Structures are given as structure tokens and as C-alpha cells.
């Protein structure tokens, strides 16, 4: 029998079985959806019939029970490394038999099944919702904070080097314009606070039923299955455990888009990827991220010796603010520690940077180092923090020689660790994620964003194929998709979620037609390893960035 006709017979079998069960439960269903304990909407049978048709149209190469194979068009419908016999329709039928829609609230406590759940109401998460809603796909957005852009509010004082035109999403703009929204001057440069107040908050107002604030996701799994179980896995909804002000609850969804970001998991100062010795104990003297030095945190740094650790734009912004503070508070002493033996790469493209404001930032920092307003300590790898009567002693390795390592100690009052972030992987420990072993980014995406090879502007276009995992229908997007790579730009996240939303809607042609043009710079990258003979006077190691 031809595979197409066999498939049709199997789908008909689903309908017959469901109708037999429906006859026995007709009285219960006739009392209405509230009495039956389930929300209104299509029946589970019709949902899975359509889902089965999508599987037929877009499944990855799979071995069916008759030994035949089907060509791949979807990267994640079946994981290629799991070569067990697959029969998606039988798996769906098994799930219908075991977890009838009427019984889900009774058996698991899950209140309803959502088509798609987006985690995080930042720029990428809200853009994902806008694209899904524009395609007629129901979705909800779970945000841990009490407002959109909670993490951005922590650096609301920072002015971006990208203009308004570069930090907004097309589908979000179209949705906002339907509600009489006007974009600020496209050529002006917003602060983080501007983005929240003039863009994200109005966007949330257009989807009040979809954005659920104060809903912190604590874990994700499959409903009734741990990560070991393979059979029927792609047919079982996700289980999402959420902490809310009224207690813990569980939701269920067919698709999950993780746009939760990385802001709350900063990298430690230790050069080995671990906290420096004494770093946890002296946490009161360490500020991670981008403090508001000239505003609400001025008193913390005015007239103090402040060590800034890091070689990115966050560190550059903090150092320039400290240099400005020094004009009013001459006792303020900014000290800049970097692992590199030379700061040339850190200054970026300067006047050749395609983002003019970003180039200016590097040029201004270079000037402050030259005129002595900022003290540069190059080739310094933090190893120890210790409190003394004179302040906090920060010790760093500065070189390796034949007779051992050399070190230097700097005494300061406060430390700003602008060392970047890393993803929180604990949410999805019960899911089958394909992650690069060192970047902690999706496996197919990692080679495209590796900071050992790429800067912000050399990352090629990518979409749903690179953001998928062996866990079907789970996608990591936004800055979290980049793992530990420091090369993410907001425009990248918008193209990612456009592609993923198109795939969820079944428009694979649009999903795979990815386009992305990013401005070039040379600042994003990693420091060279510490080797014998290296030190502050050694020649700079060769890096792509």
C-alpha cells in the first residue's frame, strides 16, 4: 500500500476512535466546556489530526514501521541520532488514549494547553509574540518581572550605540501602528529606559491578555515524561512550572520559545571561568553589570578607587562615567583591568566602525587612557580577592615564566565586574537540548557565532534550523541563544523570532529565508591564553576579533 493511503487510513482510525469515545462522553460534553473542566476550542482529535498532517509534510528523515523513509524538511521533528522505529500517528493515538483532553486537568493539575508559550517579555520575546499573533497563532508570554523589559530597566541609564531604526522589530511596529503609535526619531539613539517606556510598554498594551507578568518559569519538561522517554515524545505537550505571587502553578504548551535572556547570570571575575578566590565572600564590594555611576549609584563610587574588570562596551561605558565623575570628585580613581596584553582590539573600529556611536565610545576611552584619567592594567587575570584594612586587595596573574607565575595586587574600594553573562540552563534540564560544549549555544548555531572566529558583524544569517534542538518544538532565541558568546545584537534576535514564528505557523519557506545584515566591528572576541613567556610586555596574541 502506498504511504499516502496508509497515512489517510491511520488518520481515519484516529477519528473513529475519538468518535467512539465521544459517544460515551456526549452527555458530559453537552454540559459545556466549563462543566467538562476544559477550555473551549478545537477538540484534541482535530488538533492532532492537523498536527499529524504537519508531521507528514515536514518531518525529518524517519524510519516507519514498513521500513520506508521520508525525506527531511524539518530539522527537529525527529532527532537523527535516535534511530528507533517511529510511527508518529500511532504515537499520537497512544497519547490520545492515555491523556484525553478532558482528563488533563484532573490527572496533572495543568489548567489548559496553550499553543505557544514565550518565556521573557524583553525585545525578542515580545517580538516573537507579535510575529505569532500576526500569523494567527495563539500565544502567551510569561515574564518574571512586574513589567516588560525588567532586565533592561537595570541599565536604563545607558545610551545605545544603535539608533531607533535598528532596535525595533517589524511585526511589533506594524502592531503598534494599528494602535496609533508613532516611533521616535529613527536616527536618534535611545537609552535602555527609552526602549522600555516608548517601545516595550506600548507593545505590551496591545496584547494585555497575552503577557502574564510576575510569572517566573522555574522548570520545563514534557507532560508525564522525563527526558529519557523517547516513544511518542513529540506528541506530548510541554509542562511549564511557573512561580506566581499566589503560588506555583503548571501550564502546558505545544511549542516553547525561550527568550529569557542571560542578564541574571553574570560571568564571575575569575579568569578560569570560576569565581575568583574570595569573590563570593566580598560580594558586597562587587557590582556586576552596568551601574548608574552618574545617577542613583553616584555615592557608591564618588571619591573611591574603582576597579573595572572587562573588555567590552559595558566596561567602556562604566570607565567613561567614572572619568566624568572624576571631574567633580577628583579623588575618584578609575582602574581598568583586562586579560589582553594590549587594549587596541578593545577600542574597536574607532572611526571605521559602521556604527558611528560605537566607534566614538572606543575613541573616547582611548583618549581617557592616554590622558591618565583611566589607569589601564593590561595582561591581568583576576585570581584572588581579599579584604584588608586598606580596602579590597585584588590579585591577578600577569605572566608565566620558566620559574613560575608572576602576579600583581591592586588595592581598591569597589569593583565593577563587566565580564558578560552566561545562560541559565537549569530551566530545561528535563529537555533534550543540543548545546555546544563550550559556548552553551544551540549546536548548529555555535560555529556561526564563535567569538574565537567572529565579531558582531561577521555572524551569518540564521533562523529556525540553527535554533532548534533534538527536543521538537523547543527554541532558544535572543541573547540566550548565543550562550557565552558576546557578539549578540538586537537585530539578530528579531530575525531569529521571525523565522521561528514562521516555522510554528507551518510556513517553512519563510522560516528558512533568513536575511541579516549587521554592522562590522572588531571588538567582540576572546583573550589569548596565558602561555610561558607571556606577560604585559609580550606581543599581542593573534585573534580574529
N, C-alpha and C positions, 0 to 999 in steps of 0.2 A: 504494500500500500504506500502511496506517495506520502511524504512527510506532511504536506499541507493538509491532506484529507485526514490523516491521523490526528493532527492538531485540532482540526474542527470537531472531530468526534470527541476528543478529550474535553474541549470547551463545552460541548453539549452535555457531557457527563456531569460537569460542574453544575450546569443549570438544572439538570434533572435531580441531582442530589439535593440541591438547595431548595427546589420546589417541594420535594418530599418532606424536608424538614419544615418548610414554610407551612405546609398543610397542618402539621401537628401544632404549630405555634400561631395559627391565624388569629385565634381569639385574643391572645396576649398582645399581638401586634396591632390589632384593630383598636386597642385602647389608646393608641397614640404613642409617640416616641418617649414622652416623659414617663408614662406608666411602664414602658418596657425597659427603662433605665438606660437609654442611649440617645444620642443627639439625632436630629433629623439629618437627612442626606441620602445618598445612594446606598443601596444595600451592599453588604460585603461581597456578595456574589458578583454584582455588576462591577464593583471596584476591581476585584481580582480578575474578572474576565478581561477588562481593559488592560490591567497590569500584565496579564498573560499575553495579550496581543502586542504590548510594548516589548515584552521579553522576546517574542518571536521576531519582531522587527529589528531589535537592537542588541541581541545577546552576543556575548563574546564566544569564541570558538568553544563549543561544548560537546561532550560525548553523550549521545542519547542512548536509551536502552536498546535500540536496534543496532547500535554500533555506528550510526551515521554521525557526521559532524556538520556544524553550521558555521559559516564564516563569521569573523569578528567585525562588528561595527561599534560596539560599546566596550570601553576599556575595563569596566568593573563589574559587569553583570555576572560574570563567573571569573573567579580568580584562576589564572592559568596554571598556578603551581598546585592547585587542588584538582587532581586528575581522576577523582572518583566519578562514578556514573551519575549523571544529573538528569532529572526529569522535572523541569520547573512546574509543569501543570500538576503532576502528582504531588509535588511538594506543596503547592498552593491548596490542593484538595485536602491534603493532610492537615494543613493549618486551619482550614475552614472547619474540618471535623473536630479539631481539638480546641480551637479558640473562636467559637462563634461570636460575632459582634455583640449579640445580646448579652453574652456572658462575661465579656472583658471586664466591665466594672466590678462584677461580683467576684471574679477569680483573682484579679490582680490589684484592685483598687485604682486602676487607671480610669480617669473620668471620661476621656474621649480620645479619638485618634485624629491628629492633625496631619494634613498632607505634608507640610514642610514646617520645620522649626529652625529658626535662625538664632544663634547664640551671640548676643552682643549688639547693642544699639549705637555703635560707632559709625563712622562714614561707610565702611564696607558692609556692615550688617544691614544698615538701613537701605543702602543701595541694592543689596540683594532682595530685600522685601519689595522695593519699588519695581524692580525688574520682574519679579514673580507676579506681583499684583497686576502689572501691565499685561502680562500674558494670561491673566485669568486664573492664576494658581493661588489657592488659599494658603496663607502662611501666618505665623505669629513670630514675634521677635521677643526673646527673653533677655532682659537687661538686669544685671546685678545691682546697679545703682538706682537712685531715685530720680534720675533724669538721663536724657540721651547724652552720649559723649562724656561719661563720667571721668574716664582717664584723661581726656583732653582738657578737662577743667583744671587738672593739676598742673598743666603748663599753659594756662590760658593767657599768661603774660607774654608768651613767646611769639614773635612775628615770624611767619613762614617766609621762605625764600621762593615759594611758588605763588603765583598770583591767583585770584579768584577763579579764573578760567580753568586753571589746572587742578583745582581741589574740589570740584563739584562733578557729579555724575549725571549723565544724560537723561536716564529714566527718572531720576529724582527731580531734575529740573522740570521735565515735562509734567510731572505730577504736581509740583509746586505751582507752576504757572496756571494750572487749572483752578488754583485757589488764590489767584491774584497776587502771587509772589513776584517780586522784582529782584533780580540778582544785583548785588552791589557792583560797583565799577569793576569790570572784568580784569582790568590791568592793575588794580590796586592789590596790596599784599595784606592778607588778613592775619590777625593773631589767632591763637587757639580759641580764645574766648569769642572772637568774631564768628568763627566757624560754628561753634555751638549755638550762639544766640541768633545769628542771621541765617543759618542754613539747617542745622540738625533739628533744633526745636520746632521751627515751622514745618519741617518734613514730618516729624512725629505727629504734629497736629493734623496732618492729612490722613493719618492711619491710626486713630485713637484706639480702635478695637484690636489692632494687630500688635501694638507694642505694649508689653507687660513689664512695667518697672518693678524694681525690688524683687526680682525673680532670679536668684543666683543658682546656676546649674552646678551641681556637685558631682554628678556621675551620669554616664550614658552607657547603656547596654542594649541587648535585644530582649524583647519581652519573653521571659521564660527560658532564655538560652544564655549560657555563658559563652566565652569566645572559643571554647573547644568544639562545640557542636557545629557540624557543617550542614547536615541534611535539612533542607527547607529554610536555610538561614535567610536567604534573600527575600523570602515571603513574609517574614515575621517583622512586625513594626519595631522601631526603636523604643526603648524605655528610657525616659529622661527624668532623673530625680532632681527636684528643684527645692531650694530653701526660700521660703517666703516669710513675711512678717507674721503670718498666722500659723507658721509651722511648715513642715516638709510635706510635699505632695509629689505625685508622679504623673507625667504626661506621656503620651505615645505619639509617634510620628512615622511617616513613611520615608521622609528624607530629613537629613540634618545637615545644616551648614554652620560650621564652627568659625565664627568671626570674632572670637572673644579677645583677640589681641595678646600682647605679651607684657603690657606695662607693669603689672603687679608682680612680675617675677624677674627682677633685675639681676644682671650678672654680678657676682661678687668681685672684689678688687684683686683677689689673689691671681697671679699670672698663670697659675696652673688650672684655672677654671674652678678652683675651690676657694672658699673664704680664706683670706689671709689669717694667719695665726693671731688671735686676739680680736679679729673683726667682729664676731658676734657679741663679744663682751663689751666692746666700745661702740655699740650701735648708736648710742645717743650722740656721738660726735660725727656720725656718718649720715649724709643725706644723699640718697640715690635719686637719679633723675635730673630735673632742671629746676632748681629752687628759684623763687621770685626774689632775687637779691636786692633789687631796687624798690621792691614793694613790701609785701606783707612779711617777708623774712629778712628785712634790712638789718634789724638789730642783732640778728644772729651772726652776721658777718662783718658788720662795721668795725673797723679798727682791729680786726683779727688776722692772724696768719692762716690762710686758707689754701689747702692743697686740693687741686682739681686733678683727678685721675681719669684719663680717657683721651681718645684721639679722634673724636667725631665732632659733628656740628653741635651736639648738646654741650660738650666740653668747651667748644669755641665760644658759644653764647654765654656760658657761665663766666668764662675768663674775661670777656669784654665787659660784662656787667660789673665784675669785681674791679676792673680797671677804671670804670666810670665812678664806682663808689669811692675809689681811692682819691679821686679829685676832691671830694668833700670830706673824706676821712683818711688823711694821709698815712695813718698807722696801718691801714689795710694793706696786706701783703699777699698778692695772688702768686701761687706757685703751681706750675703746670708739669705733671709727671706723665711721660709717655714711654711705652716699651720700645718704640722705634729708636734707632740711633740718630735719626735726623727727622726734622719736622717738615721737610719740604713737601712730602706727599700729603701731609695733614692739611696744609694750606689749600689744597685742591687746585682747580684750574685757574684761579685768580681771574684775570681779565679775559681769559679764553673760555671760562665756564659758560655753558649755554644758558644757565640760569644766572642772570646778572647779579641778583641779590646774594646768591650763594657764593659767587666769586668775590663779592665785596666783603663778605664775612671772613673769608680766608685772608684777604689782603689786610683787613683791619687787625686781625690777630697777629699777622706777621709784623705789622708796624708796632704793635704794643710790645712784642717780644724784643724787637730791635731797640726801642727807646727805653727799655728796662722797666716798664710798667708791669710786665708779666715776666716772672723768672721761669725759664724753661729748664727742666731736668730731663734730659733725654737718656734712653737706654736704661730706664728704671723700672724694674719688675717687682711690684709690692710683694713682700713675703711675711712681714710681721707688723703688728700694731701693739703698742704698749703705752700705758698711761704713766706719766711721771709728774713730778712736782712742777715742771716747766711746761707741760702740755702733753700732747699725744706724740709719741715717737713712732715714726713710720719708717721702717727699714725695707730697702729694696736691693735686689741683686743687680749689680751694674756690669758684671763681666765674669767670664770663666777663663781661667788660665791653667797652665800646667800644674801650678802649685795650689789650685783650689779656686773658689769663687771670691769675688770682691763684692763688697756691699757698702751702702751709704745710708745714713739715718738722717731724716728730716724731722724737725720738731715743729708741730703746728697746733692750732687751736680747733680748727674744724676741717672736715674732709667732704668734698663733693665727689661722689663716685658716678661719673658719667660713662659707664662701661657697657651700656647697652642692656638688652633684655634677652631672655630665652623663653621658649613656650612652656606653659604648664600642661604636661602630658597626662596628669592624673585623672582628668575628666573622662578620658576614653580608654582606660586600662582594660576594660572588658570588650573592646572592639579590636578588630584585626586591622591595625594600621601599618601601612608600608612606609616606614620612615628611614631617611638616610641616617647612617650610624653616627655621623659627626655633626651634621647641620640640624638634624631633627626636623627636617622639612620632608614633604612627600617625596618618595623615592625618585619619581620621574622628573620632578622639578629641581631637585638638588643640583645636578650638574649645570643647570642653566643659570643658577644664582650664586654658585660657589664664589665667595669673596677672594679665594686664592687665585681665581681666574677672571672674575668680572667686577666691574664697578657698577654704580647705579644705572648708568646709561647704556651698558652693553648687554643687559639682560634681554634675551629674545622674547617675542610674544609667546604667551602660553595661556591655557584655559583648562577646561574640564578634564582633558586627558591627563594633564600633569598634576592635577589637584586631587585625583581620585585615589582610593585605596582598595585593598582586597575586600574591605567591608563595603558591599554595594550601597549606594545612595548616601554615603557619608563623605562630606567635602570639607577640607580645611582651606580657608581663604583669608585674604587680608595679610597683615603683617605676621600673623601666626603661621601662615603658610611658608614664610621664609625661614622659620626656625631661628637659628642663631645668626643668620646672615644679616649684615647691617645695610643691605642695599635696597630696601623697600621704598617705593614712592607711592603716594596715594592713587595716582592714575593707574598703577598696576592692579591695585585691589578692585577698582571699578571694572576693568576689563575682565578680571577673574570672575566676578559675580555675574556679569552679563553672560559669560559663557556657561557657567553652571546653571543659571536660571533657564537658559535656552535648552540645555540638556534635560532638565527636570520636566520642562514642558513638551519634550519629545522632538524638538527642532534641532536635530544633530548637525544639520548643515550650518546653521547659525552658530551653534556651540563651538564648532571646530574652525570657523572662520574668524580667527583671532588676529587682531591688529593692535600694535602698541608701539608708539614712538616716544622714547624717553630722552631727556637732555643728558649730554655726556659730562662727566667729571672724572677726576682721578682720585677722589678722597676715600672712597669705600674700599676697604681691604683689610688685611690682617698683618700683624707684625711678623718680622722674620724670627726664626727660632734662635735661642741663645746657644752659641757654639763656642768651642775653645778658641780663644783669641779675639772674641767679640767683646765690645765694650763701647763706651761713649766715643772713643776716638777711631773705632773701626769704620770701614767703608760701609755705607748703607747697603743692606741686602736687596737683591732684586725682587720686586713684587709687581704684579700686574696692576695693582691699584695704588 
